[in-house]
Amino acid sequence: MLPGPYSRIYYYHLKKCGGSSLNRWLDTLTFDDRTFDPTWQASWLLGDWQTETNVLPSAADTATKHTLFHWADVVHSHEVLRPFVPAGTLSFTILRDPVDRLASQVTDWRRLVPADTVAEPDSIRGVIDDTTRLPMRALLERYGHREGRTHLDNFITRSLAAGRVGRKVLRTENAETLLETALDALEHDYDLVGLLEAFDVSRNALCAIAGLPPARPIATLNVSRSDRDQDGDIGDARDILQDLTRVDRIVYQRARALFEDRHRALGEAYGAEDFEREHAARLLGHLKGRHRDGATRYSVRSPLVGAGFHGRDRAGEPVCAVWTGPETGATLYIPTPPDMQVSLLVWIRGYAVERQREQLRVRVDGRPAVHHLVPCGGYADLLSVDFCSVRDFVRLEIELDETVDAIDAGCEGLDDRKRGLSFDSYGWRPLRPTGGARGFG
């Protein structure tokens, strides 16, 4: 799947560390029928801590954890899977300032309704229910070292250590005893430990390590923002927040130092020229086109090589498509034969607002190009651009003046993503030369 030494990706998704924003993007890196499904696995560190501390994992559960990496090319999970990761897997995680993470966890619970927690064990549901009844200070005093321990008491330390010692972290009352294990895991178990506070740089460092196109902004999902009243609530609980993150802050400071030493410079420097020179040809060589009406056609249900897209809508279904956004520009890399006149094609399903059709501009390999919007059955438009590449791929960039959410588009829907155009496939069709080596017919 990847052009370098890695064939898979494992993302250890620590709660409230920005992972929900990453997961849909990660899914676009593989085929939609090989994306990770969290229902494949049983979970712990999420359920009844008093029960789980005394329950050993079953043979079936252990076998499933090994098998996940055969079912999916990219595994992103709250589950502690690091001991089961096969060789050739790029393992990474993202950390966050521990006090901010803990406050965000409580804020996130407060926005839940009973229907959201119906499957939770009674003890965890009781913690979540009390988030709306108790000030943060009282909540943390009551539950921080008991039912809520796995979420609230030095969660980062426990989560990293769990990759080495498993469920022992649930029985451990004093998180200081897990510190050395967590620090060792931090330094040796992950190819990248990113920081939420340097999210875009962290993701770009991941792209450089994996051999992917450079990262661009993605939609931010599942954000828990406190209002002014909650800010006062957090301030009143400052001392207990500090106590419940005392070990996490040591781990986090070490993570910051490692990030500065190992990854920041890479994440800040990696760009399109690096990708195209070192990785593009090999990565695009994995894509398999289909013949249809004389064209070579690639589906968005296959890995998407580019940037400026939201995750797939209706993944796994025949109507699967992708919206461009949240930025106004999208980049799509397309495998093409070198030194052949072709018409680059994008099958456009629609626009967030019709006026975007007139805004559309195109560049190919960095240069402005003339495009045509032609009728095509079942589609709003077929975008066509005539070109001849000296390489075995092209970089197609589509620019709009704006991306809009459902409200800006005048729709009654609840889609708050900033969107441009929707497409379900792309590719090329050969043209006959008529006027020299780069003429078109």
C-alpha positions in Angstrom: 0.0 0.0 0.0 2.8 2.4 0.8 5.9 3.2 -1.3 8.6 2.8 1.5 9.4 0.1 4.0 5.9 0.1 5.6 3.0 -1.9 4.3 0.5 -0.9 7.0 -0.3 1.9 9.5 -1.3 1.5 13.1 -2.6 4.6 14.9 -3.1 4.3 18.6 -5.9 6.8 19.1 -5.7 8.2 22.6 -9.0 9.7 23.6 -9.4 13.5 23.3 -6.1 13.9 21.5 -7.4 14.8 18.0 -7.8 11.3 16.6 -11.4 11.6 15.4 -10.2 14.2 12.9 -7.5 11.8 11.7 -9.4 8.6 11.3 -11.5 9.5 8.2 -8.4 10.8 6.4 -6.5 7.6 7.3 -9.3 5.6 5.8 -8.8 7.3 2.4 -5.3 5.9 2.3 -6.6 2.4 1.6 -9.4 0.6 -0.2 -12.9 1.2 1.3 -13.4 -2.5 1.7 -10.2 -2.7 3.7 -10.9 0.1 6.2 -10.9 -0.6 9.9 -14.2 -1.4 11.7 -14.1 -0.9 15.5 -16.9 -3.4 16.0 -14.5 -6.2 15.0 -12.9 -6.0 18.5 -14.0 -6.2 22.1 -12.8 -3.2 24.1 -11.3 -2.5 27.4 -10.1 0.7 29.0 -13.6 1.7 28.1 -15.8 -0.5 30.3 -16.3 -1.6 33.9 -12.9 -1.2 35.5 -13.7 -3.4 38.6 -14.7 -6.3 36.3 -11.9 -5.8 33.7 -9.1 -5.7 36.2 -9.8 -9.4 37.0 -10.6 -10.7 33.6 -7.9 -12.2 31.4 -8.2 -11.7 27.6 -9.7 -14.7 25.9 -7.9 -16.7 23.2 -10.5 -15.5 20.7 -9.9 -11.9 21.6 -6.1 -12.3 21.2 -6.6 -14.0 17.9 -8.8 -11.1 16.7 -6.2 -8.5 17.6 -3.6 -10.3 15.5 -6.1 -10.7 12.6 -7.1 -7.1 12.5 -4.0 -6.3 10.6 -4.9 -8.8 7.9 -8.4 -7.3 7.5 -7.3 -3.7 7.3 -4.3 -1.8 6.0 -4.8 1.1 8.4 -5.9 0.3 11.9 -6.9 3.2 14.2 -8.2 2.2 17.5 -8.5 3.1 21.2 -7.6 -0.5 21.8 -4.1 -1.3 23.0 -2.8 -3.2 19.9 0.9 -2.4 19.8 1.9 -5.9 21.0 0.0 -7.4 18.0 1.4 -5.1 15.3 3.2 -7.1 12.5 6.6 -6.2 11.1 6.5 -3.6 8.4 3.8 -1.5 10.2 4.2 2.2 10.8 3.0 2.8 14.3 2.2 6.3 15.6 0.2 8.1 18.2 -0.7 11.7 19.1 -0.4 13.3 22.6 -1.9 16.4 24.0 -1.3 18.7 27.0 -2.6 16.4 29.8 -4.6 19.1 31.7 -6.3 20.2 28.4 -7.0 16.5 27.5 -8.6 15.7 30.9 -10.8 18.8 30.9 -11.8 18.0 27.3 -12.8 14.5 28.4 -15.2 15.8 31.0 -16.5 18.4 28.6 -17.1 15.7 26.0 -19.1 13.6 28.4 -21.3 16.5 29.3 -22.6 16.8 25.8 -23.8 13.2 25.7 -27.4 12.2 26.0 -28.7 8.9 27.5 -28.9 7.3 24.0 -25.2 7.8 23.6 -24.3 5.8 26.7 -26.9 3.0 26.6 -24.2 0.3 25.8 -21.8 1.5 28.6 -21.5 -0.5 31.8 -23.5 0.9 34.8 -20.4 2.2 36.5 -19.2 4.2 33.5 -22.7 5.4 32.7 -22.9 6.7 36.3 -19.7 8.7 35.8 -20.9 10.2 32.6 -24.4 11.0 34.0 -22.8 12.8 36.9 -20.8 15.1 34.6 -24.0 17.2 34.1 -24.9 17.2 37.8 -21.6 17.8 39.4 -19.0 20.6 39.1 -15.8 19.4 37.6 -14.0 19.5 40.9 -16.5 17.3 42.7 -16.7 14.9 39.8 -12.9 14.4 39.7 -12.7 14.0 43.5 -15.5 11.4 43.4 -14.4 9.4 40.4 -10.8 10.2 39.5 -9.3 7.3 41.4 -12.2 4.9 41.2 -14.7 4.2 38.3 -13.1 6.9 36.2 -9.5 5.9 36.8 -8.7 4.7 33.3 -10.0 7.9 31.7 -9.1 10.5 34.4 -6.1 9.4 36.4 -2.9 10.0 34.3 -4.6 8.5 31.2 -1.7 9.1 28.9 0.8 7.3 31.1 -1.6 4.3 31.6 -2.4 4.1 27.9 1.3 4.0 26.8 2.2 1.6 29.6 -0.7 -0.7 28.6 1.1 -1.5 25.4 3.8 -3.2 27.5 2.0 -4.5 30.6 -1.6 -4.8 29.5 -4.4 -4.8 32.1 -2.0 -4.3 34.9 -2.5 -0.5 34.4 -6.1 -0.9 35.5 -5.1 -2.4 38.8 -2.3 0.1 39.4 -3.4 2.8 41.8 -0.2 4.9 41.8 0.6 5.9 38.2 4.2 6.8 39.2 5.0 3.1 39.2 4.1 3.1 35.4 6.3 6.0 34.5 9.4 4.3 33.3 7.4 1.8 31.3 5.4 4.6 29.6 8.6 6.5 28.8 10.2 3.4 27.3 7.2 2.8 25.2 7.1 6.4 24.1 10.7 6.3 22.9 10.8 2.8 21.3 7.3 1.5 20.4 6.2 4.2 17.9 7.8 5.5 14.7 6.2 8.9 15.4 4.7 10.5 18.5 3.0 13.7 17.4 1.5 16.5 19.3 -2.0 17.9 19.0 -0.5 21.4 19.6 1.5 20.8 16.4 -1.1 18.8 14.6 -0.5 19.8 11.0 3.3 19.5 11.4 2.8 16.1 13.1 0.6 14.8 10.3 3.1 16.1 7.6 5.9 14.3 9.4 3.8 11.1 9.2 3.3 11.7 5.4 7.1 12.1 5.0 7.8 8.9 6.9 5.0 6.9 5.1 5.8 8.3 1.6 2.4 10.1 1.2 1.6 13.5 -0.4 2.2 16.4 2.0 -0.5 17.0 4.5 -3.0 19.8 4.1 -5.7 20.9 6.6 -8.5 18.4 7.2 -11.9 18.9 8.8 -11.8 19.0 12.6 -14.2 16.5 14.2 -15.5 15.8 17.7 -14.2 19.0 19.2 -15.2 19.7 22.9 -15.1 23.4 23.4 -15.9 24.8 26.9 -18.1 27.8 27.3 -17.2 30.6 29.7 -19.0 29.0 32.6 -17.1 25.8 32.1 -13.8 27.7 31.9 -14.6 28.9 35.5 -15.4 25.3 36.4 -12.0 24.2 35.1 -10.3 27.0 37.0 -11.9 25.9 40.2 -10.7 22.3 39.6 -7.1 23.4 38.7 -5.4 21.7 41.6 -7.1 18.3 41.2 -6.5 18.5 37.5 -2.8 19.0 38.2 -2.9 16.0 40.6 -4.6 13.7 38.1 -2.0 14.6 35.4 1.1 14.8 37.5 2.8 11.8 35.8 1.3 12.5 32.4 3.0 15.9 32.4 6.4 14.2 32.7 5.5 11.9 29.8 4.2 14.8 27.8 7.3 16.9 28.3 9.5 14.0 27.1 7.2 13.6 24.1 7.7 17.3 23.3 11.4 16.9 23.5 11.4 13.8 21.2 9.2 15.6 18.7 11.5 18.6 18.5 14.5 16.3 18.1 13.1 13.7 15.7 10.2 15.1 13.7 9.5 18.8 13.7 12.1 19.7 11.1 10.9 16.9 8.9 7.3 17.9 9.3 8.0 21.5 8.5 10.2 20.9 5.5 8.4 18.0 3.6 6.6 19.2 0.5 5.2 18.3 -2.9 8.6 18.2 -4.6 10.0 15.7 -2.0 6.9 13.5 -2.5 7.1 13.6 -6.3 10.8 13.0 -6.4 11.0 10.2 -3.9 7.6 8.5 -3.5 5.0 9.4 -6.1 5.8 6.9 -8.9 6.0 3.9 -6.5 2.9 4.9 -4.5 0.8 5.5 -7.7 2.0 2.2 -9.1 -0.2 0.4 -6.6 -3.4 1.9 -8.1 -5.3 -0.3 -10.5 -7.5 1.4 -13.1 -10.5 0.0 -14.8 -11.4 0.2 -18.5 -14.7 2.0 -19.2 -15.8 3.6 -22.5 -12.2 3.8 -23.7 -11.0 5.5 -20.5 -8.8 4.4 -17.7 -10.8 5.1 -14.6 -9.8 5.1 -11.0 -12.5 5.0 -8.2 -12.5 7.0 -5.0 -13.1 3.6 -3.3 -9.4 2.9 -3.9 -6.7 4.8 -2.1 -6.8 8.5 -2.7 -3.4 10.0 -3.5 -3.7 13.8 -3.0 -5.0 16.3 -0.5 -7.9 18.6 0.0 -10.7 16.0 0.5 -13.1 15.0 3.1 -13.5 11.3 3.9 -15.6 9.1 1.8 -19.4 9.4 1.9 -21.3 6.1 1.7 -18.1 4.0 1.8 -18.6 0.5 0.5 -21.6 1.4 -1.6 -21.9 1.9 -5.3 -22.8 5.6 -4.7 -19.6 6.2 -2.7 -18.1 9.7 -3.5 -15.7 12.3 -2.0 -16.2 16.0 -1.4 -13.3 18.4 -1.9 -12.6 20.7 1.1 -12.3 22.2 3.6 -9.8 24.3 1.7 -10.8 25.8 -1.7 -8.0 23.8 -3.5 -7.7 20.0 -4.0 -4.8 18.1 -5.4 -5.2 14.7 -7.1 -2.3 12.6 -8.4 -3.2 10.4 -11.4 -1.0 7.7 -12.9 -0.6 8.3 -16.6 1.7 6.9 -19.4 4.7 9.2 -20.0 4.9 11.1 -23.3 1.3 10.3 -24.3 -1.3 12.9 -25.2 -4.2 12.3 -22.8 -7.4 13.9 -21.6 -7.4 14.0 -17.8 -10.9 13.3 -16.5 -12.8 13.8 -13.3 -16.4 12.6 -13.1 -18.1 15.3 -11.0 -21.3 14.3 -9.1 -22.2 17.8 -8.1 -21.3 21.1 -6.4 -22.1 22.3 -2.9 -23.6 25.4 -4.6 -24.1 25.8 -8.4 -22.0 29.0 -8.6 -18.9 26.9 -7.8 -19.1 25.5 -11.3 -18.2 28.9 -12.8 -15.4 29.4 -10.2 -13.5 26.2 -11.2 -9.9 26.6 -12.3 -7.3 23.9 -13.0 -3.5 23.5 -12.9 -1.6 20.5 -14.1 1.9 20.0 -12.8 1.8 23.5 -11.4 0.8 25.3 -14.6 -2.6 26.8 -15.4 -4.5 24.6 -17.9 -7.6 25.0 -20.0 -10.5 22.7 -18.8 -13.8 21.7 -20.3 -17.0 20.7 -18.6 -18.9 18.3 -20.8 -22.2 16.4 -20.4 -22.0 12.9 -19.1 -24.9 10.7 -18.2 -25.6 10.4 -14.5 -23.1 13.2 -13.6 -23.3 17.0 -13.2 -20.2 17.3 -15.4 -17.2 15.5 -16.8 -14.1 17.6 -16.2 -11.7 17.2 -19.1 -8.1 18.7 -19.4 -5.8 17.8 -22.3 -2.2 17.2 -21.3 1.0 15.3 -22.0 3.2 14.4 -19.1 6.9 13.5 -19.3 6.4 11.5 -16.1 4.3 8.5 -15.3 1.9 10.6 -13.2 0.4 14.1 -13.2 -0.6 16.4 -10.4 -4.0 17.8 -11.1 -5.0 20.8 -8.9 -8.6 22.0 -8.8 -9.3 25.5 -7.4 -12.5 27.2 -6.4 -13.2 30.6 -4.9 -15.0 29.1 -1.9 -16.1 26.1 0.0 -19.4 26.2 1.9 -21.3 24.3 4.5 -25.0 23.3 4.3 -26.2 26.5 5.8 -24.3 28.7 3.4 -25.5 26.5 0.6 -29.1 27.2 1.6 -29.8 23.5 2.4 -31.7 22.2 5.4 -29.1 19.4 6.0 -26.8 19.3 9.0 -23.6 18.9 7.0 -21.2 21.5 8.5 -18.3 20.5 6.4 -16.8 23.2 4.1 -17.4 21.6 0.7 -16.5 22.2 -2.9 -17.3 19.6 -5.6 -18.2 15.9 -5.2 -16.6 13.2 -7.5 -16.6 9.5 -7.5 -13.9 8.6 -10.1 -11.1 10.1 -12.2 -8.6 9.0 -14.8 -7.6 9.7 -18.4 -8.4 8.9 -22.0 -5.7 8.8 -24.8 -5.8 11.4 -27.6 -4.4 11.3 -31.1 -1.5 13.7 -31.7 -2.1 16.1 -34.6 0.5 18.8 -34.4 3.9 17.6 -33.2 5.0 15.8 -30.2 2.6 17.7 -27.9 -0.3 18.4 -30.3 -3.8 17.2 -29.5 -6.6 16.0 -31.6 
